[in-house]
């Protein structure tokens, strides 16, 4: 990565954001949306607002962290109950799951923007997001939301670098996705399943696994962790604690994915757009 190129892209981003006049940011508290919010605050000041969706597909800890980061940045922040969990098309969990969710989300965000008199709605997609199956991005684009980081050509690596320069605590935060992404396509999304995943992942984080995914395969919990953490599973006591806890949560079998965590793994069966 060329640092000067990253800084040049940031200047282009700031110029573009300033021209927007005011902005409602779809805000998860992750690396990308936190950087976008900080950049928007830099040039728009009080004319920017962060909006965070709340529902059973979003871990409560993530919602709390989003609120904390928005407060740290001095940004106005609203949390709202999103409606995707009332949509049968979303709960059925087809490969278009993210499309139905994001289409609903951006409908709500544009309603909010109109009510609060914000001129544009933005989300934190970056240049790297073009390389994966992203029906949610198609929904955002169709709704008229803008992707300023992508428009500036910023990659995830550049965003992390610039976030670190700006002193943002999210610069090295692991990527995350909603809890529905832990459930294989075709298996209905329920609050019980996402609750089991949330509880299991929280336990793994408490045990020091910074990157941890628990994929819900019915009676089987498939754990994905970073490759560098694999050797920790040689610890018999740790293994027992994990197995015992996940069984109490409701899983009958606990498996470790030997490949480790790989972003987008659940999309490997998807061949382009439907």
HUMO-V784479 format. One record per backbone hydrogen bond with DSSP energy under -1.0 kcal/mol. NH is the residue of the N-H (numbers start at 1). CO is the residue of the C=O. If there is no record, write none. Layout:
((NH	CO) (NH	CO))
//
This chain:
((6	2) (7	3) (8	4) (9	5) (10	6) (11	7) (12	8) (13	9) (14	10) (15	11) (16	12) (17	13) (18	14) (19	15) (20	17) (22	20) (23	47) (24	120) (25	49) (26	122) (27	51) (34	30) (35	31) (36	32) (37	33) (38	34) (39	35) (40	36) (41	37) (42	38) (43	39) (44	40) (45	41) (47	44) (49	23) (50	76) (51	25) (52	78) (54	80) (58	55) (63	59) (64	60) (65	61) (66	62) (67	63) (68	64) (69	65) (70	66) (71	67) (72	68) (73	69) (75	70) (78	50) (80	52) (82	54) (86	83) (87	84) (91	87) (92	88) (93	90) (97	94) (100	96) (101	97) (102	98) (103	99) (104	100) (105	101) (106	102) (107	103) (108	104) (109	105) (110	106) (111	107) (112	108) (113	109) (114	110) (115	111) (116	112) (118	113) (122	24) (123	146) (127	154) (129	126) (130	127) (131	128) (138	134) (139	135) (140	136) (141	137) (142	138) (143	139) (145	140) (146	121) (151	147) (152	148) (153	150) (154	149) (159	155) (160	156) (161	157) (162	158) (163	159) (164	160) (165	161) (166	162) (167	164) (168	163) (171	168) (173	170) (179	57) (181	178) (182	179) (183	180) (186	93) (187	184) (189	91) (194	190) (195	191) (196	192) (197	193) (198	194) (199	195) (200	196) (201	197) (202	198) (203	199) (204	200) (205	201) (206	202) (207	203) (208	205) (209	204) (210	208) (213	224) (215	222) (216	182) (217	220) (220	217) (221	253) (222	215) (223	255) (224	213) (229	226) (230	227) (232	229) (233	230) (234	231) (235	232) (239	235) (240	236) (241	237) (242	238) (243	239) (244	240) (245	241) (246	242) (247	243) (248	244) (249	245) (251	246) (252	219) (253	219) (255	221) (257	223) (260	257) (261	225) (265	262) (267	264) (268	265) (270	267))
//
